Amino acid sequence: MLAAALARTLRERGHAPVLLDRGGLDVTNAGAIGDTFARHVPTLVFNCAAYTKVDLAEQEPEIANRVNGEAAGRLAFEAMRCGAKFVHYSTDYVFDGTLRRPLRQDDPVGPQSAYGRSKLIGEQAIQDLAVLDHLILRTAWLYGPNGPNFVKTMVTLARAGKPLRVVNDQVGSPTYTLDLAAATLDLIDRDASGVWHLSNSGETTWFQFANAVFEEWGLQPDLQPITSDAWKAQRPESAPRPPYSVLDVTPFEKAVGRPIRHWREALRAFKVESDRAGML
């Protein structure tokens, strides 16, 4: 989902990225990583590979750690060896969600899920490479034209006439992948480095987000709010999520000299994109 948005945005800005899918590079294979870097000798590397099945990670944390943690460190190491800038995407789930204000880059981390812990391992592995030129971009609640996501799921279920119960006590910021891709390149153009927070602005709950989706798509399903505790009681295998994980994007806005688009405006843009491409 994110890699496709980055590839599109890079091409629109006159670049010709080399794209490697899972078949082109198994990021858990150290030898394959070394061979790939030797073959391409990149100057800029985007790591969009990730294990993102948050609930399943509770049952298979070793796999999540291997993809989100160890592989990120290996990729970063090879980028350092060839002098490339390394761009890595992390998550709001590295926080515990107890602070009730937008989260800054230097706020204390405390992931509550196996997924969040695996992403933090990746962050730390990258930061341990002191001479590496890197960007770690924490983001949240991604949706976009490519790949499965919350917006597509909600529209599909609503059209199927399914009753929907959506959590209304987890607060965050939905993020449109094309906006994230553009913001990433804006930071690179300014030679930014270190940890940054990037999402669309504003905040909402998953229930309110679903409501907005249905308003944009003109749907009226049976939608009711539910608490995280009630959801957990119905699905005990589900992973804990931070109750509040809005990211502070003010440093980005100051760096690039413009505000980042509000999440509702971005959702409206995705609806236009979906109509144009016949996606939903």
N, C-alpha and C positions, 0 to 999 in steps of 0.2 A: 504493500500500500504506500509506504513512504518512499521507497526506492523509485517507484514509478513516477511519483510526483517530483522527486529530485531530478530524475532523468529528463522529464518534460521541461522543467524550469531551466536546467542547464542548457538544453538545446535551444530554448527560446532566447537565451543570453549568449548564444554563439559558440557554445562549447560542444565537444564530442566525447561524452563519457564512455569509458569501457564498463560494460555492465556484466556482472557475474551473478547468476542465480545459484540456487543450491546445487544444481547439477554441474555448474561451472567451477564451484569452489565449496568444498565441505570445510567450514570454518573450524570444525573440531579435529581436523587432520593437520597437525603441525607441519608435516612434510609438504602437503599440498599448498599451505599458505606460503611457505618459503619459495616453492617453485613458481607460484603465481606472481609474487613480488619480483622475483628474478626475471621473469618473462616480460612483465609490463613496466617495471621501474617507474611507479607512479610518483607524481608530485603532490597529489591531493587524494586522500582516501576517505570515503564515506562508509562507515560501518552501519548498514541497515539490517544486518542479520540479527535476529533475536528470537528467543523462545518467549512467546507472549500468551500462552494458555495459563492464565493466572490461577485458576482453580486446580488444573491438573498438576501444576508445579508442586502442590502440596503433597502429591503422591510420588512424584519423580523429581525431587530437588536436585539430584545429581546431574540429570540431563540439563535442567535449567542453569545450574552452575557452570556446566561445561560450555554451553552456548553463550550465555549472557556474561559470564565471568572470565573463565580461562581463555576462551577464543578471543574475546575482546583484548585481553592482555597480549596474546600472541600476535594479533593483527597490528596492535599498536607498536610492539617491539619491531616488527618488520618494517613498519612505516618509519620508525626512528632510524633504523639501519640504512635506509635509502634516502633519508632526509625529507620525507614527505610530511605534509601536515595531515593530522589524523582527526577526523570528525566522528564523534560517537554520540548516539542517542540514548539517554537514560530516561528516568520516569519519576513522576510525583510519588510513586509508591515506595521510594527510599525514605519517606517521612512517615511518622506515626500518626499524623493528623490531629494532634492535640492542640496545636497553636491555631487560634481562630483569627488569623490575619494572613494576607498573602505571604507566601513563603519565600525567603531570600536565599541566595546561593550559600550563604555561610550559616544558615540555621542548622541546628543539630539534626542529624539523620537518625532514624530508628525504624527500619522497615519491619512490618508486622507479618509479612507473608514470605513464603519461599521465593516467589517471583521477585519481590522487592529486595530481598537479601542477595539474590543472584545478580541483580542489576548493580547493587552497591559493590559487590566483588569486582565487577567489570570496571566501575569508576575508579576504585582504588588501585587496580592493576595498571590502569593507564596513568594515573597520577604518580605512581611509583617510578615511572620512567622520567627522571628529572629533566633530561635534555630534549624530550619530545615536544614538538610544537603541536598542541592539541586543543580541540574544542570538545567539551562535554556538554551536551544540550539536553537538559531535563524538560520533558514535555508531558502531555496528559490527554487522555480521552480522544484518541485519534480517530478520524473518519475521513473518507475521501473516495475518489472515483474507483480506485483499484482495491480489490481484496474485501473480505468480510469486515463489517463494522456495525456499531450500534444503530446508526441511522438506517442502513439497509435492512438490518434485522427487524427493526420496528415497523418499517413500511411493509415488508413482506408478511409479517405476522398480522398486522392490521388488515391487510387486504385478504388474508385467509380467514378473517373473522374470529381470530383467537382472542380470548379475554387476556388482558395484560395487567400484570402487577409489577410495578417498577419502584425501586428503592427511592425514598424521598428524604433521607437524612445523610446522604453523602454529597458533599459540595465540592465542585471542581470547575474546570474551564474546558469545554469542548474545543478541539483544535483541528482545523481543516488542513489536510496535508499539503495542499498547494500554498497556503499561507506560511506553513512551517518551512517548506522548501525555500520560498522566497526570503524569509527571515534568515535562514541559515546562510544563504549566499550573500546577503547584505552584511552579515557579521564577518564572513571571510573576506569580503572586499575591503573591510576596515581592519584587517589583520588582527581580529580579536582572538583571544586564547583563554583557556581556563574554563570554569563552569559558568553556564548561563541558563536562565530559565526562559523558555519560549512556549507560549500557547496563545490562543486568541484571548482577548481581554474580557473582563466581566466574569461572573460566576453564576452557577445554577446547580440544581440537583438533577440526578438521572431522570426522575419523574417529570420535572419541569422541562428538561431537554426533550424527553419523549413528546410532551405536549406541544412543544414548539415544532418538532418534526411533523406531527399530525396537522398542525395549523398550516404549515408550508405546503404539505402534500394534499390538503383538503380531505383528510380522513377523520372519521369519528368512531374509533373503536371503543370497546369496553375497557377503559383505562382507569386503574385505581392505584393510589400510593400504598406502599408497604414499608415497614421499618427494616433496617439491616438485621435486627434480632429475629424478626419474623421470617425474613428470607433465609437466614441461617438455620432456623428451626425446620424449614421445609427442605433445605439443601445442606445438610451438615458437612458435605464434602467441599463446600465453597470456601475460598480463602478470605481472610479478613482484609477489608479495604480501609484506607484512612478516611475518617469521617469528614475531614476538611483538608483539601490539598490544592487550593488555589495557588498558583505560582505568581510571584511578583515579577512582572515583565518590564518594570520601570527602567532598570539598567539598559535593557535592549532599546527601549524607546529613546532614551537619552543618547545612546551611542549612534543610532541611525538618524536621529532627528525627525522621527515621525511616530505617531501612535500605531499600534498594531490593531487590526480590525476586531471589533466586538464579535463575540461568538455567534450572536443571532444574525448579524449581517453576513458573517461567513457561511452560516447555514443556508441563508437565502441564496447566496452565490452558488453553493453546491446544488441547490434545487434547480437553478438555471442551467448549470453544467449537466445535471442529470437529464433534464428535458432535452437539451441539445444533443446529447449523445445517446438518448434512448436507454439509459441505464436502469431507471426505476419507473 
